[in-house]
Amino acid sequence: MRKRSQAIIAAMLALGMAVGMCGCEGQLPTPKATTRQDAPNLSAKQEQKVRTRILKTLDQCNQNRDTDTLPTILEGPELDIRTSELNVAKATGNLDRKTTIPTDLAQAVISTDAGWPRSVFSITSTTKDQQSKRLLVFRQDSARQNYKLWGVARLFSGVKMPSFEISKTGSAQGTPTDTGLVMTPKAAVDAYADLLQNGANSKYASKFADDDLRSKLADLTAQVQKAMELNEGTQQQTFEPVNGAISVMRSADGGDLVVAQINSEWTRSAGAGRESQPASDAEKALFGNGKATSTMKTSYVNIIALYVPPANSGQKITAVGSERQPVKVEAL
């Protein structure tokens, strides 16, 4: 019975890793041109040069399973996620196909902000195997530093993206405390974390449109719960926004596209006298030679992309993309 429940959980977790991988990518409106005088920080050619440099080095790191070079091109949540992905690949011999980042561009949203950190939001094409478009967040932390890839989110199937200014015009960079919206960006991220943890019982549930991540996580949690109950086990998930790990770009309609890091922990406890084992190839790789106990905790880094509409627009906050990766597995 125990082996059966572990097999069910493993299958469900493998399915859960596929959140956001559908091939029908989000729809991008036509970029808008305005008469704003602010100059973008990069030209389209400079954005391409930055993106190409980083993605070329990243591809080499993927091929060589090289985590040592990653900090030269990555930072923030993307560094944690890619380090974990490559460590898993070293142990399993297989690199998850979600690590593929298309080199072709659908749209570049370039900041006009004069200060630092400066951001560029680049939206790619689909992958060759029809995975969804990627939203790439590049950041330059100071004038003396190169741009690095800070975050990657896979856009959800069929999602409608907000409009942005054309790259020659540039877009205003937002802040976590932007007003004139249905919520400030920081408040929206905090509310979404609460929604991930509490589902329909969250006091913020009515503020958000339905989305793929929450739907698939809810299904996954329910199915894992059934498997846990075969051994009289329990599970619990907690979600916590990371302070300061947020990037914001103003859209042409006065809303904000917000990309933020939300960390989570998934604790699974087996019934009395039983061991809780790693339940996926990624968990096994990260757990390594650890000694199993009755309780296992998996820590995740989640990158969430939210569209926060203007106040009085009548629109709900919408999650448009995400990335989710286990980064640590431990027995308690």
Secondary structure, DSSP 4 states (H G I P E B T S, - for coil): -HHHHHHHHHHHHHHHTTTT--SSPPB-PPPB-----PPPSS-HHHHHHHHHHHHHHHHHHHHHT--SSGGGTB-HHHHHHHHHHHHHHHHHS---GGG---SSEEEEEEB--SSSSEEEEEEE---TT-PPPEEEEEEE-STTS--EEEEEEEEPTTPBPPP-B-TTT-B-B--TT--SBSS-HHHHHHHHHHHHHHGGGSTTGGGB---HHHHHHHHHHHHHHHHHHTTT-EEEEEEEEEEEEEEEEE-TTS-EEEEEEEEEEEEEEPPTT------SHHHHHHHTTPPP-SEEEEEEEEEEEEEEPBTTS-PPBEEEEEEEEEEEEEE-
